Amino acid sequence: MQILYKSTRGGESGVPASRAVLNGLSGDGGLYVPEELPKLEVPLERLAGMSYQDLAYEVMSRFLTDYTEEELRHCINSAYDAKFDTPEIAPLRQADGAYFLELFHGKTIAFKDMALSILPYLMTTAARKNHITNEIVILTATSGDTGKAAMAGFADVPGTRIIVFYPKDGVSPVQERQMVTQKGENTYVVAIRGNFDDAQTGVKKIFGNKLLEKELDQAGFQFSSANSINIGRLVPQAAYYVYAYASLLRKGEIRPGDPINVVVPTGNFGNILAAYYAKQMGLPIGKLICASNENKVLYDFFATGTYDKNREFILTSSPSMDILVSSNLERLIYRIAGGNADETKTLMDALSRGGKYEITPEMRDQLADFYGNYASEDEVAATISRIYWEDGYVLDTHTAVAAAVYGKYTEETGDRTKTVIASTASPYKFARSVLHAIDREKYDPMQDMEQIDALAAVSGVKVPEAIEEIRTAPVRHHTVAEVGGMEAAVKKILGLTD
Ligand SMILES: *Cc1c(COP(=O)(O)O)cnc(C)c1O
């Protein structure tokens, strides 16, 4: 069955997958969604015996139907190889009465690698299929992890350039260092004086500038996106939920058909939406538990039916979730509006005008699969500390948000369904906050790199390659811009102005 894509705002339909991957965002400002969600239709027992790569093929081929089997297998095998520090790619680790799906074994030690190690292959394949001769310019706003993972994926990929914007004071020291030391002749990093939402809004604005698009085309460039609004990021993410289920089957923890719950530490709503898509494909998922940090817009949304970003932006110890406008929620809104693009557009227009919208009672009824809650900074620290002292397992701050919210969920509901928690980053990426939670008096006074060695001793986990690299790598990127100067920065990088 062929799957075509359309915009959540109604401006486009009948778009083949490779086109949607290339474009990133639809021309009307909406997001591409499959016209129909495909079914997996592989017996669950069979999945249990598959490698990560074979299983990813089964899932992704259902969505990316205009890629040939050879093309897609090439993309998958090039992405999920020895770049990952375990052949399992996404191992499951049992702790604290749940299963942690470790999605941080790729090059930049955050779950973004799961999608961004394959996106460059999907995109260059798509360019070839669609006879694109322009150079593809990837524009990306990052709350810390996407930028590095996208650059690692696109560095020195022929026919592409990548420009990353990050909030100057809104990322962890390790995250910033990882970005400014990025190698590759086609990589550019711009720190902006603003927060992540400013960066994301700025990028969307540049995408929406038709005049600029023309100017770029004449100069032989075209934009695309590596943000989770790109369908080419969402689809690879659905695969690891199926893999988690298959791993539980293989380990004999569940029987085929048993439901599992999934907890996802959420920011832009991409990761949890992938789990929702996996459920729609037929994977037996019960509850989708959406975990927020103190920027709890989504919790309030699930509780009240009103999405309201008009509030203080809080900088937390889980910076990759410091987001007030969760872009991918638009795809869920579209689904619960019964695929009504006009209604979706009306709500999204209200969001961009007044920063808020309210869904109808009928739409709220469609949200029964979801449970939302949040964790305060104190609860996050207490969770890291408790699980370390009880189980010897060290969580990063984002995963700890999820674990804390899972605790609230079981207490509230008594639901004991086997549960997979998406573990989205290595604790090494947030060493300072993690060690602070474990023993502040001992670790707070240490220098950044001293802390890395301390964390190795505490966790018993070898220092990842990604961290070893930045100990000595020279800083290559120094650009800082105002929020209003993002477009000018892009033009300068592309040599359109001097
Ligand atoms: C990006 C990120 C998240 C949030 O994921 P979304 O798909 O944006 O909801 C959570 N944790 C970490 C470590 C991340 O990098």
The ligand as an SDF file (V2000), in Angstrom:
LIG
                    3D

 15 15  0  0  0  0  0  0  0  0999 V2000
   14.9690   16.2940   22.6370 C   0  0  0  0  0  0  0  0  0  0  0  0
   15.0260   15.6300   23.9550 C   0  0  0  0  0  0  0  0  0  0  0  0
   13.8620   15.3450   24.6850 C   0  0  0  0  0  0  0  0  0  0  0  0
   12.4800   15.7490   24.1990 C   0  0  0  0  0  0  0  0  0  0  0  0
   12.0850   15.0280   23.0740 O   0  0  0  0  0  0  0  0  0  0  0  0
   10.8860   15.5680   22.1440 P   0  0  0  0  0  0  0  0  0  0  0  0
   10.8440   14.6460   20.9980 O   0  0  0  0  0  0  0  0  0  0  0  0
   11.2980   16.9560   21.7560 O   0  0  0  0  0  0  0  0  0  0  0  0
    9.6660   15.5700   22.9760 O   0  0  0  0  0  0  0  0  0  0  0  0
   13.9910   14.6680   25.8860 C   0  0  0  0  0  0  0  0  0  0  0  0
   15.2080   14.3210   26.3690 N   0  0  0  0  0  0  0  0  0  0  0  0
   16.3440   14.5940   25.6990 C   0  0  0  0  0  0  0  0  0  0  0  0
   17.6390   14.2040   26.2960 C   0  0  0  0  0  0  0  0  0  0  0  0
   16.2970   15.2350   24.4670 C   0  0  0  0  0  0  0  0  0  0  0  0
   17.4340   15.4940   23.8100 O   0  0  0  0  0  0  0  0  0  0  0  0
  1  2  1  0
  2  3  1  0
  2 14  2  0
  3  4  1  0
  3 10  2  0
  4  5  1  0
  5  6  1  0
  6  7  2  0
  6  8  1  0
  6  9  1  0
 10 11  1  0
 11 12  2  0
 12 13  1  0
 12 14  1  0
 14 15  1  0
M  END
$$$$
